[in-house]
Amino acid sequence: MKTLLLVVGRTVEPHFVTAINDYVQRTRRYLPLDIEVIPELKNTRSLSADLQKEREADLILRALQPGDTVVLLDEGGKEMRSVDFAQWMKQKMNTVSRRLVFVVGGPYGFSPRVYAAAQEKVSLSRMTFSHQMVRLIFAEQLYRAMSILHGSPYHHE
């Protein structure tokens, strides 16, 4: 199984880029992981939030492949403790045959078309984070899940 983090817009803060890349490299010891960046929309001041979500949906849906298992990182998704997420990942690693794609949407979230294309939603917290922070938090949690599954001392109970 390949794992992809699909994000709308690039990460611009250098400290976030460094930390995200660090966790991605660590995770790759256990799991094939890539990040794909969908370019931010240009000239959005005249676009409504719904229209922005629809245009982003075109780009997100174009990036998906047949057979992908799509999981939206969404505030309305399933909340899990880190050990539960590790078990969830273990189950996915045993059942997903192609790509497990985690999607971070744009500033207004996802369009109904993207929700319809997804198999699941996962919430990182009930709190709202910047999109750059979501990427870092998710990268760290994915690494933590892999370290739990492999008995690494990174996670402490």
N, CA, C and O of each residue as an XYZ file, in Angstrom:
628
protein
N       0.836     -1.177      0.000
C       0.000      0.000      0.000
C       0.883      1.243      0.000
O       1.850      1.333      0.757
N       0.544      2.180     -0.844
C       1.204      3.474     -0.858
C       0.320      4.463     -0.110
O      -0.906      4.344     -0.114
N       0.947      5.430      0.525
C       0.214      6.444      1.262
C       0.549      7.807      0.682
O       1.708      8.109      0.399
N      -0.486      8.627      0.509
C      -0.311      9.960     -0.059
C      -1.010     10.978      0.827
O      -2.146     10.771      1.255
N      -0.328     12.067      1.095
C      -0.944     13.225      1.731
C      -1.140     14.246      0.630
O      -0.173     14.792      0.100
N      -2.388     14.503      0.285
C      -2.756     15.427     -0.788
C      -3.210     16.725     -0.143
O      -4.171     16.739      0.626
N      -2.520     17.816     -0.457
C      -2.796     19.089      0.203
C      -3.049     20.185     -0.823
O      -2.478     20.182     -1.914
N      -3.918     21.127     -0.449
C      -4.199     22.274     -1.305
C      -3.297     23.420     -0.844
O      -3.383     23.865      0.301
N      -2.445     23.885     -1.733
C      -1.545     24.996     -1.426
C      -0.272     24.508     -0.772
O      -0.269     23.535     -0.019
N       0.806     25.204     -1.075
C       2.101     24.791     -0.536
C       2.277     25.292      0.890
O       1.634     26.250      1.320
N       3.154     24.624      1.601
C       3.513     25.037      2.947
C       4.594     26.107      2.792
O       5.630     25.861      2.176
N       4.352     27.286      3.349
C       5.272     28.403      3.120
C       6.196     28.696      4.299
O       7.289     29.221      4.090
N       5.802     28.380      5.512
C       6.636     28.671      6.674
C       7.798     27.684      6.732
O       7.574     26.476      6.813
N       9.037     28.178      6.692
C      10.194     27.274      6.656
C      10.254     26.289      7.822
O      10.650     25.140      7.628
N       9.873     26.710      9.017
C       9.938     25.788     10.158
C       8.923     24.661     10.018
O       9.187     23.548     10.473
N       7.774     24.916      9.405
C       6.813     23.853      9.155
C       7.342     22.915      8.076
O       7.224     21.696      8.203
N       7.918     23.465      7.030
C       8.470     22.638      5.946
C       9.517     21.675      6.509
O       9.501     20.482      6.207
N      10.417     22.199      7.322
C      11.479     21.373      7.904
C      10.901     20.254      8.767
O      11.308     19.098      8.649
N       9.953     20.603      9.631
C       9.376     19.599     10.530
C       8.566     18.559      9.765
O       8.664     17.366     10.054
N       7.773     18.993      8.801
C       6.980     18.053      8.000
C       7.901     17.089      7.271
O       7.682     15.878      7.290
N       8.929     17.627      6.629
C       9.865     16.772      5.897
C      10.554     15.773      6.819
O      10.799     14.633      6.427
N      10.867     16.195      8.041
C      11.496     15.297      9.010
C      10.574     14.114      9.315
O      11.013     12.964      9.287
N       9.301     14.391      9.606
C       8.377     13.302      9.924
C       8.077     12.431      8.715
O       7.900     11.221      8.858
N       8.018     13.018      7.541
C       7.812     12.219      6.333
C       8.980     11.248      6.144
O       8.768     10.072      5.852
N      10.207     11.736      6.308
C      11.376     10.862      6.160
C      11.366      9.738      7.200
O      11.658      8.585      6.883
N      11.029     10.088      8.437
C      10.955      9.066      9.493
C       9.894      8.020      9.162
O      10.119      6.823      9.342
N       8.751      8.469      8.684
C       7.645      7.557      8.377
C       8.010      6.630      7.232
O       7.585      5.475      7.208
N       8.786      7.118      6.292
C       9.152      6.300      5.128
C       9.972      5.074      5.504
O      10.105      4.160      4.690
N      10.524      5.027      6.709
C      11.205      3.811      7.171
C      10.212      2.652      7.289
O      10.579      1.483      7.167
N       8.958      3.004      7.527
C       7.924      2.004      7.782
C       6.895      1.876      6.668
O       6.285      0.820      6.499
N       6.704      2.951      5.908
C       5.551      3.032      5.021
C       5.875      3.945      3.843
O       6.405      5.036      4.054
N       5.572      3.536      2.604
C       5.760      4.464      1.482
C       4.826      5.665      1.642
O       3.610      5.497      1.730
N       5.386      6.871      1.678
C       4.606      8.085      1.908
C       5.091      9.190      0.987
O       6.287      9.465      0.899
N       4.151      9.814      0.309
C       4.449     10.966     -0.530
C       3.493     12.091     -0.179
O       2.415     11.867      0.371
N       3.913     13.312     -0.511
C       3.052     14.481     -0.385
C       2.886     15.064     -1.772
O       3.865     15.277     -2.488
N       1.639     15.323     -2.150
C       1.348     15.985     -3.419
C       0.639     17.298     -3.114
O      -0.339     17.338     -2.368
N       1.157     18.372     -3.709
C       0.600     19.701     -3.477
C      -0.222     20.123     -4.684
O       0.267     20.151     -5.813
N      -1.471     20.448     -4.423
C      -2.332     21.021     -5.450
C      -2.160     22.534     -5.355
O      -2.320     23.098     -4.273
N      -1.841     23.198     -6.455
C      -1.602     24.648     -6.373
C      -2.821     25.394     -5.841
O      -3.966     25.056     -6.140
N      -2.535     26.422     -5.039
C      -3.607     27.288     -4.553
C      -4.260     27.986     -5.721
O      -3.612     28.280     -6.726
N      -5.538     28.249     -5.587
C      -6.244     29.004     -6.614
C      -5.735     30.433     -6.639
O      -5.363     30.984     -5.603
N      -5.719     31.019     -7.797
C      -5.291     32.412     -7.963
C      -6.515     33.316     -8.068
O      -7.595     32.872     -8.457
N      -6.337     34.563     -7.723
C      -7.381     35.588     -7.870
C      -8.713     35.144     -7.265
O      -9.733     35.101     -7.952
N      -8.692     34.819     -5.983
C      -9.894     34.281     -5.334
C     -10.757     35.344     -4.661
O     -11.830     35.027     -4.148
N     -10.316     36.582     -4.653
C     -11.089     37.623     -3.948
C     -12.510     37.772     -4.476
O     -13.426     38.094     -3.720
N     -12.690     37.543     -5.748
C     -14.028     37.698     -6.328
C     -14.835     36.399     -6.298
O     -15.979     36.373     -6.751
N     -14.247     35.321     -5.768
C     -14.932     34.025     -5.737
C     -15.563     33.787     -4.368
O     -14.955     34.077     -3.338
N     -16.774     33.261     -4.364
C     -17.407     32.873     -3.104
C     -16.683     31.657     -2.541
O     -15.941     30.978     -3.251
N     -16.907     31.390     -1.260
C     -16.306     30.217     -0.632
C     -16.754     28.937     -1.343
O     -15.948     28.032     -1.559
N     -18.038     28.862     -1.707
C     -18.539     27.671     -2.394
C     -17.881     27.472     -3.759
O     -17.563     26.347     -4.145
N     -17.681     28.562     -4.477
C     -17.040     28.457     -5.782
C     -15.571     28.051     -5.629
O     -15.057     27.269     -6.428
N     -14.903     28.577     -4.612
C     -13.518     28.160     -4.360
C     -13.451     26.664     -4.052
O     -12.577     25.959     -4.557
N     -14.378     26.186     -3.221
C     -14.397     24.757     -2.894
C     -14.640     23.905     -4.140
O     -14.053     22.833     -4.288
N     -15.502     24.384     -5.032
C     -15.778     23.633     -6.256
C     -14.559     23.588     -7.179
O     -14.254     22.553     -7.771
N     -13.878     24.708     -7.290
C     -12.661     24.724     -8.142
C     -11.563     23.859     -7.543
O     -10.851     23.164     -8.268
N     -11.423     23.897     -6.216
C     -10.457     23.015     -5.568
C     -10.864     21.557     -5.745
O     -10.011     20.685     -5.906
N     -12.166     21.295     -5.714
C     -12.655     19.931     -5.916
C     -12.227     19.387     -7.271
O     -11.842     18.222     -7.377
N     -12.289     20.217     -8.306
C     -11.841     19.778     -9.627
C     -10.403     19.276     -9.563
O     -10.075     18.233    -10.127
N      -9.550     20.027     -8.871
C      -8.134     19.680     -8.776
C      -7.905     18.457     -7.887
O      -7.087     17.595     -8.210
N      -8.621     18.384     -6.782
C      -8.490     17.230     -5.880
C      -8.938     15.966     -6.588
O      -8.232     14.957     -6.563
N     -10.094     16.008     -7.214
C     -10.630     14.810     -7.874
C      -9.757     14.373     -9.040
O      -9.653     13.182     -9.334
N      -9.133     15.335     -9.701
C      -8.224     15.007    -10.804
C      -6.975     14.276    -10.295
O      -6.386     13.471    -11.016
N      -6.577     14.562     -9.053
C      -5.372     13.942     -8.482
C      -5.619     12.510     -7.998
O      -4.670     11.759     -7.772
N      -6.871     12.135     -7.841
C      -7.195     10.798     -7.362
C      -7.152      9.791     -8.496
O      -7.371     10.129     -9.659
N      -6.864      8.540     -8.133
C      -6.785      7.457     -9.106
C      -7.840      6.411     -8.798
O      -8.263      6.279     -7.649
N      -8.273      5.661     -9.811
C      -9.214      4.571     -9.539
C      -8.614      3.612     -8.511
O      -7.433      3.273     -8.581
N      -9.425      3.187     -7.574
C      -8.960      2.258     -6.548
C      -8.390      2.924     -5.312
O      -8.080      2.235     -4.341
N      -8.237      4.257     -5.314
C      -7.748      4.954     -4.131
C      -8.753      4.840     -2.999
O      -9.963      4.870     -3.224
N      -8.250      4.711     -1.792
C      -9.069      4.849     -0.590
C      -8.823      6.261     -0.091
O      -7.705      6.607      0.291
N      -9.863      7.072     -0.095
C      -9.738      8.504      0.179
C     -10.251      8.801      1.584
O     -11.378      8.454      1.938
N      -9.398      9.451      2.378
C      -9.725      9.826      3.748
C      -9.533     11.337      3.873
O      -8.435     11.854      3.668
N     -10.603     12.024      4.207
C     -10.525     13.473      4.378
C     -10.119     13.796      5.805
O     -10.662     13.228      6.753
N      -9.166     14.705      5.962
C      -8.844     15.233      7.279
C      -9.816     16.376      7.492
O      -9.670     17.455      6.917
N     -10.815     16.120      8.330
C     -11.975     16.989      8.426
C     -12.419     17.084      9.875
O     -12.435     16.087     10.597
N     -12.777     18.278     10.294
C     -13.180     18.474     11.689
C     -14.401     17.646     12.075
O     -14.628     17.392     13.258
N     -15.184     17.227     11.094
C     -16.347     16.399     11.372
C     -16.068     14.910     11.314
O     -16.989     14.096     11.388
N     -14.802     14.554     11.181
C     -14.442     13.151     11.053
C     -14.323     12.431     12.377
O     -14.560     13.000     13.442
N     -13.954     11.174     12.287
C     -13.797     10.326     13.456
C     -12.587     10.776     14.264
O     -11.502     10.971     13.716
N     -12.780     10.940     15.560
C     -11.678     11.288     16.455
C     -11.112     10.016     17.062
O     -11.854      9.112     17.446
N      -9.775      9.958     17.146
C      -9.111      8.782     17.699
C      -7.935      9.211     18.561
O      -7.325     10.258     18.345
N      -7.636      8.373     19.542
C      -6.383      8.520     20.266
C      -5.282      7.996     19.349
O      -5.565      7.300     18.374
N      -4.054      8.319     19.651
C      -2.937      7.894     18.799
C      -2.855      6.373     18.680
O      -2.602      5.858     17.591
N      -3.062      5.654     19.767
C      -3.002      4.189     19.692
C      -4.145      3.629     18.853
O      -3.982      2.612     18.179
N      -5.296      4.288     18.892
C      -6.419      3.861     18.056
C      -6.131      4.144     16.584
O      -6.466      3.340     15.714
N      -5.511      5.286     16.312
C      -5.141      5.605     14.935
C      -4.118      4.587     14.421
O      -4.166      4.191     13.256
N      -3.203      4.169     15.282
C      -2.228      3.146     14.883
C      -2.943      1.860     14.477
O      -2.598      1.255     13.462
N      -3.925      1.443     15.252
C      -4.681      0.234     14.912
C      -5.499      0.429     13.645
O      -5.639     -0.491     12.839
N      -6.035      1.621     13.475
C      -6.776      1.959     12.260
C      -5.846      1.849     11.047
O      -6.224      1.305     10.009
N      -4.624      2.374     11.193
C      -3.646      2.286     10.098
C      -3.271      0.832      9.812
O      -3.123      0.441      8.655
N      -3.119      0.045     10.855
C      -2.795     -1.374     10.671
C      -3.876     -2.063      9.849
O      -3.585     -2.846      8.945
N      -5.130     -1.758     10.180
C      -6.248     -2.339      9.436
C      -6.198     -1.888      7.972
O      -6.420     -2.692      7.066
N      -5.907     -0.602      7.743
C      -5.820     -0.097      6.363
C      -4.670     -0.760      5.616
O      -4.802     -1.093      4.439
N      -3.550     -0.951      6.292
C      -2.390     -1.568      5.650
C      -2.703     -3.000      5.220
O      -2.103     -3.517      4.277
N      -3.638     -3.633      5.909
C      -4.023     -5.007      5.577
C      -5.141     -5.090      4.548
O      -5.370     -6.153      3.971
N      -5.841     -3.984      4.312
C      -7.011     -4.053      3.427
C      -6.938     -3.158      2.195
O      -7.596     -3.446      1.195
N      -6.164     -2.092      2.239
C      -6.085     -1.189      1.089
C      -5.072     -1.762      0.103
O      -3.920     -2.015      0.456
N      -5.508     -1.960     -1.115
C      -4.627     -2.594     -2.095
C      -3.824     -1.592     -2.911
O      -2.745     -1.925     -3.400
N      -4.326     -0.375     -3.068
C      -3.619      0.593     -3.907
C      -3.061      1.720     -3.056
O      -2.061      1.546     -2.359
N      -3.705      2.871     -3.114
C      -3.215      4.031     -2.363
C      -4.207      4.424     -1.273
O      -5.422      4.402     -1.472
N      -3.661      4.781     -0.132
C      -4.432      5.389      0.944
C      -4.120      6.875      0.861
O      -2.990      7.292      1.116
N      -5.121      7.675      0.506
C      -4.921      9.097      0.236
C      -5.611      9.919      1.320
O      -6.832      9.879      1.468
N      -4.806     10.663      2.073
C      -5.322     11.598      3.058
C      -5.355     12.972      2.402
O      -4.379     13.388      1.777
N      -6.479     13.681      2.542
C      -6.651     14.956      1.847
C      -6.849     16.081      2.864
O      -7.695     15.995      3.754
N      -6.044     17.141      2.709
C      -6.221     18.382      3.457
C      -6.751     19.403      2.460
O      -6.086     19.724      1.475
N      -7.946     19.908      2.718
C      -8.572     20.843      1.795
C      -8.044     22.258      1.939
O      -7.082     22.517      2.662
N      -8.696     23.157      1.237
C      -8.343     24.564      1.285
C      -8.956     25.243      2.501
O      -9.481     24.574      3.391
N      -8.892     26.551      2.541
C      -9.330     27.283      3.733
C     -10.818     27.158      4.050
O     -11.224     27.396      5.187
N     -11.632     26.792      3.069
C     -13.075     26.676      3.307
C     -13.551     25.232      3.399
O     -14.754     24.976      3.467
N     -12.627     24.301      3.401
C     -13.017     22.896      3.513
C     -13.249     22.257      2.158
O     -12.628     22.633      1.164
N     -14.147     21.290      2.132
C     -14.372     20.482      0.940
C     -15.746     20.734      0.325
O     -16.698     21.098      1.014
N     -15.821     20.534     -0.962
C     -17.109     20.610     -1.652
C     -17.853     19.294     -1.444
O     -17.245     18.287     -1.080
N     -19.149     19.298     -1.671
C     -19.913     18.039     -1.569
C     -19.368     16.942     -2.483
O     -19.456     15.762     -2.143
N     -18.814     17.308     -3.624
C     -18.259     16.289     -4.541
C     -17.066     15.571     -3.920
O     -16.894     14.369     -4.122
N     -16.249     16.290     -3.173
C     -15.098     15.653     -2.524
C     -15.575     14.758     -1.387
O     -15.070     13.649     -1.213
N     -16.554     15.242     -0.608
C     -17.122     14.383      0.436
C     -17.672     13.096     -0.172
O     -17.504     12.018      0.399
N     -18.325     13.203     -1.318
C     -18.906     12.022     -1.966
C     -17.835     11.043     -2.448
O     -18.079      9.838     -2.505
N     -16.662     11.548     -2.793
C     -15.587     10.699     -3.299
C     -14.814      9.998     -2.181
O     -14.076      9.046     -2.433
N     -14.985     10.467     -0.961
C     -14.216      9.933      0.164
C     -14.907      8.730      0.788
O     -16.134      8.633      0.807
N     -14.091      7.821      1.295
C     -14.616      6.670      2.015
C     -14.738      6.957      3.512
O     -15.604      6.406      4.192
N     -13.855      7.830      4.017
C     -13.858      8.111      5.457
C     -13.409      9.538      5.717
O     -12.842     10.208      4.853
N     -13.685      9.985      6.953
C     -13.205     11.275      7.437
C     -12.557     11.036      8.795
O     -13.076     10.295      9.629
N     -11.409     11.683      8.998
C     -10.692     11.602     10.263
C     -10.476     13.018     10.764
O     -10.096     13.909     10.005
N     -10.722     13.214     12.057
C     -10.485     14.508     12.682
C      -9.226     14.437     13.533
O      -9.034     13.485     14.289
N      -8.381     15.433     13.410
C      -7.187     15.504     14.252
C      -7.500     16.139     15.597
O      -6.770     15.936     16.567
N      -8.578     16.906     15.659
C      -8.956     17.585     16.894
C     -10.283     18.283     16.678
O     -10.706     18.500     15.542
N     -10.932     18.629     17.765
C     -12.117     19.465     17.652
C     -11.730     20.919     17.423
O     -12.551     21.734     17.003
N     -10.481     21.230     17.702
C      -9.992     22.593     17.492
C      -9.696     22.813     16.016
O      -9.545     21.862     15.249
N      -9.616     24.079     15.634
C      -9.269     24.450     14.268
C      -7.789     24.833     14.233
O      -7.313     25.589     15.080
N      -7.069     24.302     13.242
C      -5.663     24.615     13.051
C      -5.471     25.206     11.659
O      -6.286     24.992     10.761
N      -4.387     25.951     11.495
C      -4.050     26.424     10.152
C      -3.742     25.199      9.289
O      -3.392     24.134      9.799
N      -3.879     25.370      7.983
C      -3.632     24.237      7.086
C      -2.183     23.773      7.154
O      -1.903     22.588      6.974
N      -1.262     24.694      7.411
C       0.133     24.295      7.545
C       0.334     23.458      8.809
O       1.087     22.484      8.799
N      -0.345     23.842      9.900
C      -0.222     23.080     11.141
C      -0.867     21.711     11.008
O      -0.356     20.735     11.558
N      -1.980     21.619     10.288
C      -2.637     20.322     10.087
C      -1.662     19.361      9.417
O      -1.589     18.191      9.794
N      -0.934     19.831      8.455
C       0.032     18.978      7.750
C       1.079     18.445      8.709
O       1.411     17.259      8.685
N       1.598     19.328      9.554
C       2.620     18.925     10.526
C       2.033     17.963     11.551
O       2.630     16.924     11.834
N       0.884     18.289     12.105
C       0.270     17.425     13.114
C      -0.033     16.050     12.522
O       0.210     15.028     13.163
N      -0.562     16.025     11.304
C      -0.858     14.739     10.687
C       0.423     13.950     10.430
O       0.473     12.751     10.705
N       1.452     14.602      9.909
C       2.717     13.905      9.635
C       3.280     13.300     10.919
O       3.773     12.172     10.918
N       3.202     14.055     12.012
C       3.697     13.537     13.289
C       2.852     12.364     13.756
O       3.397     11.368     14.232
N       1.531     12.457     13.631
C       0.653     11.375     14.085
C       0.808     10.117     13.236
O       0.701      9.004     13.750
N       1.056     10.286     11.954
C       1.292      9.123     11.104
C       2.590      8.442     11.509
O       2.644      7.215     11.594
N       3.632      9.220     11.759
C       4.887      8.644     12.235
C       4.668      7.956     13.587
O       5.157      6.848     13.808
N       3.939      8.609     14.479
C       3.666      8.035     15.802
C       2.930      6.699     15.648
O       3.253      5.731     16.336
N       1.952      6.645     14.756
C       1.214      5.399     14.531
C       2.146      4.290     14.061
O       2.060      3.158     14.537
N       3.022      4.609     13.142
C       3.953      3.598     12.643
C       4.923      3.159     13.739
O       5.268      1.981     13.833
N       5.359      4.108     14.566
C       6.280      3.747     15.646
C       5.574      2.874     16.684
O       6.193      1.970     17.246
N       4.301      3.127     16.945
C       3.530      2.280     17.862
C       3.442      0.861     17.302
O       3.671     -0.113     18.020
N       3.109      0.753     16.021
C       2.960     -0.568     15.406
C       4.264     -1.351     15.364
O       4.254     -2.582     15.361
N       5.381     -0.641     15.332
C       6.683     -1.305     15.241
C       7.426     -1.356     16.573
O       8.597     -1.731     16.624
N       6.741     -0.978     17.648
C       7.348     -1.099     18.969
C       8.457     -0.115     19.258
O       9.278     -0.354     20.143
N       8.500      0.975     18.538
C       9.520      1.996     18.770
C       9.254      2.704     20.092
O       8.100      2.826     20.502
N      10.294      3.168     20.761
C      10.084      3.871     22.038
C       9.583      5.328     21.871
O       9.464      6.052     22.859
N       9.297      5.744     20.658
C       8.858      7.134     20.425
C       7.587      7.470     21.197
O       7.472      8.558     21.759
N       6.634      6.542     21.227
C       5.356      6.774     21.910
C       5.399      6.150     23.300
O       5.821      5.006     23.467
N       4.961      6.912     24.286
C       4.918      6.417     25.662
C       3.470      6.349     26.126
O       2.690      7.265     25.866
N       3.118      5.301     26.792
C       1.772      5.162     27.375
C       1.803      5.603     28.809
O       0.777      5.568     29.488
